[in-house]
């Protein structure tokens, strides 16, 4: 089976390609290299550099490669940036999906696995979050992903394009081989920032608020290992191949860790001091986000196995030690 992986040079996409190839799939990567890295492009994959919004380019890839299914990661994905520049999110994410679906329809490709987000739920007190809760995104980023889900829904109704949308919670960790991992510029995510502090690249980490209504006052998130996350994408492909109906699933490990707990776990894993100071709240951060992943377990047969925080942080630490400057040599 040949799978088109959009955004295959990015953090999550590169892990998807590594696992797909290992399991015997053929892969075709499309990436515009805005946030992707050439060194993250798997040598055994076909690779095209270009933009998801460029219809001529996308069509030429489909015509040449005759793919059987698509896993769609290519998107802009920063909540804060999306508030400042919503049109960037509507262009790259929403219009990118428009071009992709038009091309899939034209070329008779009828299966898509989509990278969605917990940001579709918005700020809520409900714990854990289930897929049937009303979506109420609080950022253009979350809204763009929700609109993309709706576009796929209506393309299923009209053209029979089947989709699985996977709503990620906080993705962390890296491939245990240490060769691919998280490298965002600028970095905004908690685990890499903690580990850059452990490496001495940052003097300290700022904890964004300790006055939340949680036990230690810091925000609680549900962290899922990137390889567990990718397992769910392969199960989703298998589900669609078996004739499964279009659906939406949360992906988290259903356990919450506070920012302080994450820093402590990283101190334990790395043996480093990791200086931390309390800063102000970051706008838009909900106090607690924890997934119910029961539906993915029941319907897709997903069974995340790397749920120990020491494994998630340990694998990320191996990557950061191996490539302290990320993909720069
Ligand atoms: N945090 C800090 N200090 C930092 C960085 C982060 O205290 O230097 C805190 C944040 O305030 C938050 C937690 O660590 O409470 C996790 O922050 P991340 O930025 O790593 O992740 P988010 O929970 O903000 O974002 C994730 C995904 C987004 C997605 C969002 C859904 O990365 O793509 O969940 O709400 F949109």
Boltz pocket constraint, residues with backbone or C-beta under 6 A from the ligand:
constraints:
  - pocket:
      binder: B
      contacts: [[A, 77], [A, 79], [A, 117], [A, 118], [A, 119], [A, 141], [A, 168], [A, 169], [A, 170], [A, 171], [A, 188], [A, 189], [A, 190], [A, 191], [A, 193], [A, 205], [A, 206], [A, 207], [A, 208], [A, 209], [A, 219], [A, 220], [A, 221], [A, 259], [A, 282], [A, 285], [A, 286], [A, 289]]
      max_distance: 6.0
